[in-house]
Amino acid sequence: MFGTASKAFFHLLAGTPPLKKLASRYGMRRRASFARRFIAGETTAEAIAAAKTIEGAGMQITLDHLGESLGSLAQADTATREYIDIVKAVVDSGIGRNISLKLTQLGLDVDKASCVDNLRRVLDKATPAGFFIRLDMEGSKYTEVTLEIFETLWGLGYRELGVVLQSALYRTEEDLPRILRLGARVRLVKGAYKEPKTIAHQEKHDVDGAYARQVKILMASGNDPAFATHDPSMHALALQFAGERGIASDKYEFQLLYGVRRDLQRQLVAGGSRVRIYIPFGREWFPYFMRRLGERPANVRSVVASILDERAAGR
Ligand SMILES: Cc1cc2nc3c(=O)[nH]c(=O)nc-3n(C[C@H](O)[C@H](O)[C@H](O)COP(=O)(O)OP(=O)(O)OC[C@H]3O[C@@H](n4cnc5c(N)ncnc54)[C@H](O)[C@@H]3O)c2cc1C
């Protein structure tokens, strides 16, 4: 994991309009453009094509239509309709029925009740069609409200719905048993957002320690847990723990991001693990892309090289 300072730096850049303009100009326009390493495309058709390739390689998928922090109910309504269209397109295509979404994309910043209504509109189309919907976890400002909305919907009987917990946050030590008591499905991540030291571990060593502890808790008492990490030492720990406890490989899964550590993706599949790839797509790819840069310095070098190549070639 890249340091906290660089996460902060990339979050700052993500909010910089001239950079966004430059990136949008060069990032996705050609097959080899730099953002395509991490983003499957701007359209649903491109995401479905990527999903078919991934499924052909023995992995499962979850689709994420990029977008977050929408500022009006009209925008949230549009995002909701787009998700409903994606549900239809996924059914028609025959790929796995699994979607990840962010509550701020459905209007959480504008009005909580409308956000819940929008989520229910998506769920009421997706659930009868056999979809599983995962609520991604955003910055800590949204942790409690995301869990509350999740619990409300769980109470209303929506069971094909899962949540994400971030090991970097201290509060996850309590949130994990809270979600486990429901018997709900958890995706465990280290955490992609810059958080202050009053609420979150700052050192990689401490985040890893929390992640390792929580992997064991989820393995022992979770319902179909998902370990979403590219960290081979965490994969090894999970596999070892499962081996010791006799937990079959179909009782949990590893999740990795599209375009990240494809070597590990293949290795895990070859070793008999269940692997799901998170496939982001859509026009609003810039904040997601910046979070991926913030996680690894080498990504920045390859992006800069690619921009310079394209400019030099006058494309
Ligand atoms: C399927 C999935 C869903 C996620 N959903 C959420 C979510 O809802 N909320 C949230 O806060 N976070 C989410 N994340 C992001 C997560 O919190 C981390 O920020 C991210 O996965 C990097 O941490 P890591 O666990 O891979 O381990 P790290 O210790 O950061 O990295 C381990 C190794 O992975 C490789 N690596 C990690 N990141 C990259 C990268 N960007 N590019 C290239 N190589 C890389 C490097 O080889 C690195 O040494 C998700 C991650 C995955 C895989």
Ligand as a Chemical Component Dictionary entry (heavy atoms), coordinates in Angstrom:
data_LIG
# 
_chem_comp.id                   LIG 
_chem_comp.type                 NON-POLYMER 
_chem_comp.pdbx_formal_charge   0 
_chem_comp.three_letter_code    LIG 
# 
loop_
_chem_comp_atom.comp_id 
_chem_comp_atom.atom_id 
_chem_comp_atom.alt_atom_id 
_chem_comp_atom.type_symbol 
_chem_comp_atom.charge 
_chem_comp_atom.model_Cartn_x 
_chem_comp_atom.model_Cartn_y 
_chem_comp_atom.model_Cartn_z 
_chem_comp_atom.pdbx_ordinal 
LIG C1  C1  C 0 -12.493 -6.355 -5.462 1  
LIG C2  C2  C 0 -12.100 -5.148 -4.659 2  
LIG C3  C3  C 0 -13.087 -4.303 -4.195 3  
LIG C4  C4  C 0 -12.736 -3.187 -3.417 4  
LIG N1  N1  N 0 -13.733 -2.419 -2.875 5  
LIG C5  C5  C 0 -13.404 -1.415 -2.040 6  
LIG C6  C6  C 0 -14.403 -0.665 -1.343 7  
LIG O1  O1  O 0 -15.605 -0.889 -1.485 8  
LIG N2  N2  N 0 -13.990 0.330  -0.517 9  
LIG C7  C7  C 0 -12.646 0.614  -0.311 10 
LIG O2  O2  O 0 -12.327 1.488  0.487  11 
LIG N3  N3  N 0 -11.701 -0.079 -0.973 12 
LIG C8  C8  C 0 -12.032 -1.067 -1.823 13 
LIG N4  N4  N 0 -11.031 -1.767 -2.455 14 
LIG C9  C9  C 0 -9.629  -1.248 -2.440 15 
LIG C10 C10 C 0 -8.859  -1.691 -1.229 16 
LIG O3  O3  O 0 -9.364  -1.059 -0.065 17 
LIG C11 C11 C 0 -7.364  -1.331 -1.368 18 
LIG O4  O4  O 0 -7.234  0.058  -1.475 19 
LIG C12 C12 C 0 -6.682  -1.960 -2.574 20 
LIG O5  O5  O 0 -7.144  -3.256 -2.817 21 
LIG C13 C13 C 0 -5.143  -2.023 -2.341 22 
LIG O6  O6  O 0 -4.848  -2.764 -1.209 23 
LIG P1  P1  P 0 -4.422  -4.331 -1.223 24 
LIG O7  O7  O 0 -5.311  -5.042 -0.271 25 
LIG O8  O8  O 0 -4.416  -4.866 -2.580 26 
LIG O9  O9  O 0 -3.018  -4.410 -0.534 27 
LIG P2  P2  P 0 -1.668  -3.513 -0.616 28 
LIG O10 O10 O 0 -0.889  -3.916 0.562  29 
LIG O11 O11 O 0 -2.028  -2.107 -0.817 30 
LIG O12 O12 O 0 -1.013  -4.060 -1.921 31 
LIG C14 C14 C 0 -0.487  -5.385 -2.046 32 
LIG C15 C15 C 0 0.123   -5.517 -3.431 33 
LIG O13 O13 O 0 -0.920  -5.432 -4.392 34 
LIG C16 C16 C 0 -0.489  -4.755 -5.543 35 
LIG N5  N5  N 0 -1.355  -3.568 -5.742 36 
LIG C17 C17 C 0 -2.186  -3.011 -4.837 37 
LIG N6  N6  N 0 -2.867  -1.981 -5.388 38 
LIG C18 C18 C 0 -2.422  -1.896 -6.665 39 
LIG C19 C19 C 0 -2.729  -1.042 -7.744 40 
LIG N7  N7  N 0 -3.622  -0.063 -7.637 41 
LIG N8  N8  N 0 -2.070  -1.238 -8.908 42 
LIG C20 C20 C 0 -1.173  -2.233 -9.049 43 
LIG N9  N9  N 0 -0.848  -3.084 -8.065 44 
LIG C21 C21 C 0 -1.457  -2.916 -6.890 45 
LIG C22 C22 C 0 0.944   -4.392 -5.329 46 
LIG O14 O14 O 0 1.720   -5.436 -5.881 47 
LIG C23 C23 C 0 1.061   -4.378 -3.823 48 
LIG O15 O15 O 0 2.360   -4.644 -3.379 49 
LIG C24 C24 C 0 -11.368 -2.904 -3.189 50 
LIG C25 C25 C 0 -10.385 -3.778 -3.640 51 
LIG C26 C26 C 0 -10.724 -4.888 -4.350 52 
LIG C27 C27 C 0 -9.633  -5.820 -4.788 53 
# 
loop_
_chem_comp_bond.comp_id 
_chem_comp_bond.atom_id_1 
_chem_comp_bond.atom_id_2 
_chem_comp_bond.value_order 
_chem_comp_bond.pdbx_ordinal 
LIG C1  C2  SING 1  
LIG C2  C3  SING 2  
LIG C2  C26 DOUB 3  
LIG C3  C4  DOUB 4  
LIG C4  N1  SING 5  
LIG C4  C24 SING 6  
LIG N1  C5  DOUB 7  
LIG C5  C6  SING 8  
LIG C5  C8  SING 9  
LIG C6  O1  DOUB 10 
LIG C6  N2  SING 11 
LIG N2  C7  SING 12 
LIG C7  O2  DOUB 13 
LIG C7  N3  SING 14 
LIG N3  C8  DOUB 15 
LIG C8  N4  SING 16 
LIG N4  C9  SING 17 
LIG N4  C24 SING 18 
LIG C9  C10 SING 19 
LIG C10 O3  SING 20 
LIG C10 C11 SING 21 
LIG C11 O4  SING 22 
LIG C11 C12 SING 23 
LIG C12 O5  SING 24 
LIG C12 C13 SING 25 
LIG C13 O6  SING 26 
LIG O6  P1  SING 27 
LIG P1  O7  DOUB 28 
LIG P1  O8  SING 29 
LIG P1  O9  SING 30 
LIG O9  P2  SING 31 
LIG P2  O10 DOUB 32 
LIG P2  O11 SING 33 
LIG P2  O12 SING 34 
LIG O12 C14 SING 35 
LIG C14 C15 SING 36 
LIG C15 O13 SING 37 
LIG C15 C23 SING 38 
LIG O13 C16 SING 39 
LIG C16 N5  SING 40 
LIG C16 C22 SING 41 
LIG N5  C17 SING 42 
LIG N5  C21 SING 43 
LIG C17 N6  DOUB 44 
LIG N6  C18 SING 45 
LIG C18 C19 SING 46 
LIG C18 C21 DOUB 47 
LIG C19 N7  SING 48 
LIG C19 N8  DOUB 49 
LIG N8  C20 SING 50 
LIG C20 N9  DOUB 51 
LIG N9  C21 SING 52 
LIG C22 O14 SING 53 
LIG C22 C23 SING 54 
LIG C23 O15 SING 55 
LIG C24 C25 DOUB 56 
LIG C25 C26 SING 57 
LIG C26 C27 SING 58 
# 
